[in-house]
Amino acid sequence: MVFGLIDIAPRGEIELIFVAFFMITSAIVNAQLFGQFSVYTEELSKKEVQFQEEFDIANTSMKNLELPLDMQGDVRHFLLNTIQLKDQQNEMKNFQGSISPSLRKLVDNLIFHEMLKGSYVIDHIRLDVLNSSNLGKS
């Protein structure tokens, strides 16, 4: 290594062995990191290509059918939302398949609890049930 005007390098046998081991280990770790990064990038590219192909087919079909532009925009919006939801559902299914049944039950309970926590309908049903049970006691 070079720091300014003074060259610092391993001189002893133990220092050379340590530096060689450290450099080889660092090269392996870097190779592993770059390999994982390229795999993730490739998977993202595959999803983007698949999505773009589906979108191109829809655009071509709409142009061939000569649909009005506002309807084409509605169809594109629907496709964007539908494809994203389908991907999320597939990811959730894969996630649930990879965990134990007891953990899956806990995750499901947490998800449903969060979904229902702020629900206008559920809150009003609770109030209606409470009011009707109070009325029955009178």
LUMZA-875918 format. One line per 8 residues: number of its first residue (from 0); their letters; for each residue x, y, z of N, C-alpha, C. Coordinates in nm, 4 decimals, padded with zeros to 6 digits. Each point is the difference from the previous one (the first is absolute). Layout:
BEGIN
NUM) a) X,Y,Z,X,Y,Z,X,Y,Z; ...
This chain:
BEGIN
0) mvfglidi) 00.0838,-00.1173,00.0000,-00.0838,00.1173,00.0000,00.0886,00.1240,00.0000; -00.0483,00.1030,-00.0613,00.0774,00.1229,-00.0090,-00.0763,00.1099,00.0726; 00.0631,00.0558,00.1003,-00.0565,00.1134,00.0742,00.0961,00.1159,-00.0121; -00.0322,00.0927,-00.0878,00.0875,00.1160,-00.0148,00.1336,-00.0395,-00.0581; 00.1064,00.0343,00.0704,00.1350,-00.0282,-00.0498,00.0575,-00.1280,00.0575; -00.0694,-00.0571,00.0984,00.0552,-00.1174,00.0664,-00.0716,-00.1244,-00.0519; 00.0752,-00.0969,-00.0492,-00.0579,-00.1261,-00.0455,-00.0090,-00.0951,00.1188; -00.1202,-00.0518,00.0208,-00.0191,-00.0963,00.1079,-00.0378,-00.1322,-00.0646
8) aprgeiel) 00.0755,-00.1020,00.0272,-00.0254,-00.1317,-00.0578,00.0381,-00.1048,00.1026; -00.0623,-00.1165,-00.0092,00.0379,-00.1073,00.0929,00.1427,-00.0465,-00.0303; 00.0757,-00.0174,00.1062,00.1394,-00.0398,-00.0194,00.0270,-00.1387,00.0557; -00.0663,-00.0324,00.1087,00.0237,-00.1292,00.0610,-00.0846,-00.1092,-00.0646; 00.0370,-00.1242,00.0280,-00.0711,-00.1143,-00.0581,-00.1441,-00.0073,00.0508; -00.0224,00.0265,00.1285,-00.1348,-00.0036,00.0562,-00.0846,00.1120,-00.0602; 00.0610,00.1166,-00.0176,-00.0730,00.1116,-00.0606,-00.0401,-00.0321,-00.1431; 00.0884,-00.0629,-00.0761,-00.0295,-00.0373,-00.1381,-00.1136,-00.1023,-00.0058
16) ifvaffmi) 00.0042,-00.0969,00.0895,-00.1058,-00.1012,00.0036,-00.1330,00.0646,00.0359; 00.0011,00.0892,00.0984,-00.1232,00.0690,00.0400,-00.0571,00.0828,-00.1151; 00.0838,00.0763,-00.0670,-00.0453,00.0852,-00.1104,-00.0514,-00.0860,-00.1157; 00.0696,-00.1074,-00.0321,-00.0437,-00.0888,-00.1086,-00.1363,-00.0610,00.0331; -00.0157,-00.0481,00.1233,-00.1280,-00.0578,00.0425,-00.1109,00.1050,-00.0056; 00.0301,00.1186,00.0496,-00.0987,00.1081,00.0012,-00.0388,00.0406,-00.1422; 00.0951,00.0075,-00.0910,-00.0293,00.0387,-00.1382,-00.0827,-00.1072,-00.0709; 00.0325,-00.1269,00.0207,-00.0773,-00.1085,-00.0623,-00.1415,-00.0021,00.0555
24) tsaivnaq) -00.0134,00.0135,00.1314,-00.1328,00.0026,00.0619,-00.0810,00.1189,-00.0509; 00.0619,00.1140,-00.0114,-00.0682,00.1194,-00.0502,-00.0453,-00.0192,-00.1444; 00.0832,-00.0616,-00.0810,-00.0363,-00.0249,-00.1401,-00.1193,-00.0954,-00.0084; -00.0028,-00.1020,00.0844,-00.1119,-00.0950,00.0006,-00.1286,00.0689,00.0442; 00.0090,00.0821,00.1037,-00.1191,00.0720,00.0485,-00.0504,00.0955,-00.1074; 00.0899,00.0731,-00.0647,-00.0406,00.0907,-00.1077,-00.0655,-00.0756,-00.1145; 00.0569,-00.1127,-00.0379,-00.0574,-00.0793,-00.1085,-00.1408,-00.0478,00.0372; -00.0164,-00.0433,00.1230,-00.1306,-00.0456,00.0466,-00.1018,00.1147,-00.0024
32) lfgqfsvy) 00.0392,00.1162,00.0495,-00.0896,00.1155,00.0009,-00.0394,00.0424,-00.1414; 00.0969,00.0082,-00.0895,-00.0314,00.0386,-00.1372,-00.0843,-00.1068,-00.0695; 00.0230,-00.1264,00.0318,-00.0816,-00.1078,-00.0564,-00.1445,00.0108,00.0447; -00.0212,00.0228,00.1297,-00.1371,00.0156,00.0509,-00.0665,00.1231,-00.0606; 00.0752,00.1069,-00.0119,-00.0536,00.1217,-00.0589,-00.0436,-00.0237,-00.1445; 00.0806,-00.0731,-00.0754,-00.0358,-00.0263,-00.1398,-00.1214,-00.0917,-00.0101; -00.0142,-00.0953,00.0921,-00.1178,-00.0873,00.0007,-00.1255,00.0816,00.0276; 00.0051,00.0879,00.0980,-00.1164,00.0838,00.0313,-00.0348,00.0915,-00.1167
40) teelskke) 00.1024,00.0565,-00.0632,-00.0230,00.0874,-00.1147,-00.0636,-00.0775,-00.1145; 00.0452,-00.1222,-00.0223,-00.0563,-00.0831,-00.1072,-00.1454,-00.0348,00.0286; -00.0329,-00.0334,00.1257,-00.1378,-00.0313,00.0353,-00.0905,00.1213,-00.0194; 00.0473,00.1167,00.0390,-00.0780,00.1217,-00.0224,-00.0197,00.0257,-00.1488; 00.1030,-00.0239,-00.0773,-00.0106,00.0204,-00.1441,-00.1016,-00.0957,-00.0610; -00.0011,-00.1247,00.0452,-00.0972,-00.0973,-00.0512,-00.1424,00.0454,00.0293; -00.0242,00.0480,00.1228,-00.1332,00.0478,00.0359,-00.0392,00.1196,-00.0847; 00.0946,00.0918,-00.0214,-00.0292,00.1180,-00.0799,-00.0295,-00.0371,-00.1447
48) vqfqeefd) 00.0754,-00.0940,-00.0552,-00.0222,-00.0433,-00.1382,-00.1360,-00.0675,-00.0125; -00.0336,-00.0876,00.0953,-00.1291,-00.0680,-00.0029,-00.1132,00.1020,00.0109; 00.0140,00.0950,00.0897,-00.1014,00.1031,00.0162,-00.0137,00.0823,-00.1274; 00.1130,00.0374,-00.0598,-00.0031,00.0812,-00.1222,-00.0635,-00.0764,-00.1153; 00.0256,-00.1305,-00.0098,-00.0618,-00.0806,-00.1051,-00.1519,-00.0030,00.0156; -00.0483,-00.0210,00.1230,-00.1430,-00.0011,00.0244,-00.0613,00.1365,-00.0321; 00.0699,00.1040,00.0372,-00.0489,00.1356,-00.0253,-00.0019,00.0308,-00.1497; 00.1036,-00.0448,-00.0727,00.0045,00.0212,-00.1451,-00.1132,-00.0724,-00.0713
56) iantsmkn) -00.0285,-00.1223,00.0434,-00.1110,-00.0756,-00.0591,-00.1308,00.0750,00.0201; -00.0209,00.0515,00.1213,-00.1222,00.0747,00.0287,-00.0074,00.1268,-00.0849; 00.1114,00.0729,-00.0110,00.0013,00.1224,-00.0807,-00.0293,-00.0291,-00.1465; 00.0618,-00.1054,-00.0529,-00.0237,-00.0367,-00.1396,-00.1457,-00.0374,-00.0224; -00.0550,-00.0781,00.0918,-00.1405,-00.0408,-00.0120,-00.0920,00.1214,00.0041; 00.0265,00.0931,00.0905,-00.0856,00.1188,00.0114,00.0085,00.0869,-00.1256; 00.1210,00.0110,-00.0567,00.0139,00.0797,-00.1216,-00.0697,-00.0674,-00.1167; 00.0110,-00.1338,-00.0090,-00.0668,-00.0732,-00.1072,-00.1519,00.0106,00.0110
64) lelpldmq) -00.0501,00.0027,00.1223,-00.1438,00.0135,00.0217,-00.0464,00.1451,-00.0111; 00.0962,00.0911,-00.0108,-00.0271,00.1432,-00.0100,-00.0866,00.0493,00.1162; 00.0403,-00.0388,00.1204,-00.0707,00.0463,00.1191,00.0275,00.1482,00.0221; -00.0949,00.0716,00.0586,00.0239,00.1416,00.0322,00.1159,00.0150,00.0987; 00.0679,00.1138,-00.0072,00.1191,00.0213,00.0826,-00.0306,-00.0057,00.1495; -00.1146,00.0535,00.0428,-00.0315,-00.0041,00.1428,-00.0233,-00.1432,00.0469; -00.0585,-00.0833,-00.0856,-00.0197,-00.1401,00.0359,00.1340,-00.0742,00.0037; 00.0892,00.0343,-00.0924,00.1330,-00.0608,00.0008,00.0738,00.0333,00.1300
72) gdvrhfll) -00.0139,00.1240,00.0449,00.0625,00.0393,00.1264,-00.0569,-00.0778,00.1175; -00.1326,-00.0203,-00.0010,-00.0627,-00.0788,00.1069,00.0497,-00.1432,-00.0007; 00.0134,-00.0576,-00.1202,00.0492,-00.1382,-00.0107,00.1436,-00.0094,00.0481; 00.0832,00.0966,-00.0376,00.1403,-00.0009,00.0458,00.0078,00.0098,00.1526; -00.0806,00.0879,00.0566,-00.0025,00.0152,00.1458,-00.0427,-00.1304,00.0664; -00.1026,-00.0644,-00.0540,-00.0460,-00.1273,00.0544,00.1096,-00.1060,-00.0084; 00.0669,-00.0062,-00.1154,00.1071,-00.0987,-00.0160,00.1137,00.0231,00.0975; 00.0385,00.1257,00.0187,00.1072,00.0300,00.0955,-00.0359,-00.0492,00.1394
80) ntiqlkdq) -00.1202,00.0305,00.0455,-00.0424,-00.0409,00.1339,-00.0141,-00.1508,00.0105; -00.0567,-00.0633,-00.1026,-00.0227,-00.1441,00.0034,00.1307,-00.0775,00.0023; 00.0943,00.0396,-00.0843,00.1277,-00.0718,-00.0065,00.0768,00.0159,00.1299; -00.0020,00.1209,00.0581,00.0696,00.0195,00.1269,-00.0643,-00.0834,00.1098; -00.1328,-00.0059,00.0044,-00.0671,-00.0799,00.1021,00.0291,-00.1479,-00.0186; 00.0047,-00.0458,-00.1259,00.0282,-00.1407,-00.0260,00.1402,-00.0353,00.0480; 00.0971,00.0884,-00.0265,00.1366,-00.0242,00.0471,00.0058,-00.0039,00.1524; -00.0704,00.0914,00.0657,-00.0018,00.0020,00.1457,-00.0644,-00.1266,00.0553
88) qnemknfq) -00.1065,-00.0471,-00.0647,-00.0647,-00.1225,00.0468,00.0923,-00.1199,-00.0156; 00.0714,-00.0067,-00.1112,00.0952,-00.1098,-00.0199,00.1127,00.0048,00.1025; 00.0503,00.1199,00.0295,00.1050,00.0132,00.1006,-00.0505,-00.0427,00.1368; -00.1248,00.0376,00.0329,-00.0579,-00.0379,00.1292,-00.0185,-00.1510,00.0077; -00.0455,-00.0617,-00.1081,-00.0182,-00.1452,-00.0014,00.1332,-00.0713,00.0198; 00.1051,00.0475,-00.0682,00.1328,-00.0592,00.0163,00.0506,00.0173,00.1426; -00.0228,00.1185,00.0569,00.0426,00.0256,00.1377,-00.0719,-00.0927,00.0970; -00.1317,-00.0127,-00.0142,-00.0767,-00.0846,00.0913,00.0369,-00.1471,-00.0158
96) gsispslr) 00.0371,-00.0391,-00.1205,00.0415,-00.1385,-00.0215,00.1343,-00.0325,00.0625; 00.0788,00.1022,00.0282,00.1345,-00.0234,00.0528,00.0078,00.0056,00.1525; -00.1102,00.0338,00.0677,00.0036,00.0064,00.1463,-00.0876,-00.1094,00.0594; 00.0169,-00.0251,00.1273,-00.0742,-00.1064,00.0671,-00.1476,00.0382,00.0142; -00.0887,-00.0998,00.0161,-00.1425,00.0306,00.0142,-00.0317,00.0903,00.1188; 00.0703,-00.0168,00.1105,-00.0277,00.0856,00.1159,00.0387,00.1451,-00.0282; 00.1145,00.0209,-00.0651,00.0397,00.1358,-00.0376,-00.0944,00.0571,-00.1056; -00.0446,-00.0859,-00.0931,-00.0931,00.0459,-00.1029,-00.1285,00.0511,00.0635
104) klvdnlif) -00.0475,-00.0710,00.1029,-00.1223,00.0426,00.0688,00.0217,00.1347,00.0691; 00.1154,00.0180,00.0641,00.0297,00.1273,00.0647,00.0078,00.1138,-00.1014; 00.0651,-00.0254,-00.1140,00.0111,00.1019,-00.1041,-00.1391,00.0346,-00.0545; -00.0816,-00.1018,-00.0267,-00.1362,00.0250,-00.0499,-00.0810,00.0818,00.0992; 00.0089,-00.0352,00.1277,-00.0733,00.0751,00.1018,00.0449,00.1459,00.0039; 00.1303,00.0217,-00.0084,00.0517,00.1366,00.0016,-00.0485,00.0784,-00.1224; 00.0046,-00.0637,-00.1162,-00.0435,00.0671,-00.1233,-00.1479,00.0365,00.0090; -00.0838,-00.0949,00.0409,-00.1427,00.0277,00.0080,-00.0317,00.1023,00.1083
112) hemlkgsy) 00.0735,-00.0055,00.1093,-00.0205,00.0987,00.1062,00.0300,00.1400,-00.0522; 00.1121,00.0144,-00.0732,00.0373,00.1304,-00.0548,-00.1011,00.0467,-00.1050; -00.0496,-00.0937,-00.0804,-00.0963,00.0373,-00.1038,-00.1318,00.0458,00.0606; -00.0444,-00.0667,00.1050,-00.1307,00.0282,00.0579,00.0034,00.1103,00.1047; 00.1187,00.0364,00.0460,00.0131,00.0958,00.1087,-00.0658,00.1343,-00.0330; 00.0197,00.0513,-00.1172,-00.0546,00.1305,-00.0338,-00.1208,-00.0075,-00.0908; -00.0632,-00.1158,-00.0098,-00.1107,-00.0174,-00.0929,-00.1262,00.0701,00.0498; -00.0552,00.0841,-00.0832,-00.1234,00.0738,00.0313,-00.1154,-00.0983,00.0231
120) vidhirld) -00.0103,-00.0997,-00.0852,-00.1110,-00.0958,00.0094,00.0091,-00.0800,00.1292; 00.1174,-00.0503,00.0304,00.0168,-00.0815,00.1212,-00.0290,00.0829,00.1236; 00.0476,00.1235,00.0037,-00.0268,00.0860,00.1154,-00.1492,00.0222,00.0183; -00.0732,00.0198,-00.1080,-00.1442,00.0219,00.0104,-00.0758,-00.1283,00.0351; 00.0510,-00.1138,-00.0485,-00.0631,-00.1265,00.0378,00.0156,-00.0206,00.1499; 00.1193,00.0296,00.0512,00.0217,-00.0145,00.1443,-00.0962,00.0886,00.0773; -00.0163,00.1253,-00.0452,-00.0913,00.0909,00.0690,-00.1440,-00.0506,-00.0087; -00.0395,-00.0503,-00.1176,-00.1353,-00.0526,-00.0163,-00.0223,-00.1213,00.0900
128) vlnssnlg) 00.0997,-00.0866,00.0063,-00.0133,-00.1192,00.0853,-00.0081,00.0418,00.1468; 00.0833,00.0944,00.0397,-00.0043,00.0466,00.1385,-00.1337,00.0666,00.0308; -00.0473,00.0830,-00.0911,-00.1280,00.0672,00.0221,-00.1158,-00.0991,00.0046; 00.0000,-00.0978,-00.0882,-00.1092,-00.0968,-00.0004,00.0061,-00.0897,00.1237; 00.1199,-00.0316,00.0470,00.0088,-00.0836,00.1206,-00.0422,00.0812,00.1223; 00.0284,00.1303,00.0007,-00.0446,00.0847,00.1094,-00.1513,00.0180,-00.0027; -00.0572,00.0089,-00.1208,-00.1437,00.0147,-00.0117,-00.0719,-00.1260,00.0473; 00.0581,-00.1146,-00.0271,-00.0619,-00.1259,00.0403,-00.0022,-00.0177,00.1495
136) ks) 00.0956,00.0620,00.0704,00.0063,-00.0139,00.1466,-00.1034,00.0870,00.0690; -00.0451,00.1063,-00.0651,-00.0936,00.0936,00.0649,-00.1349,-00.0581,00.0194
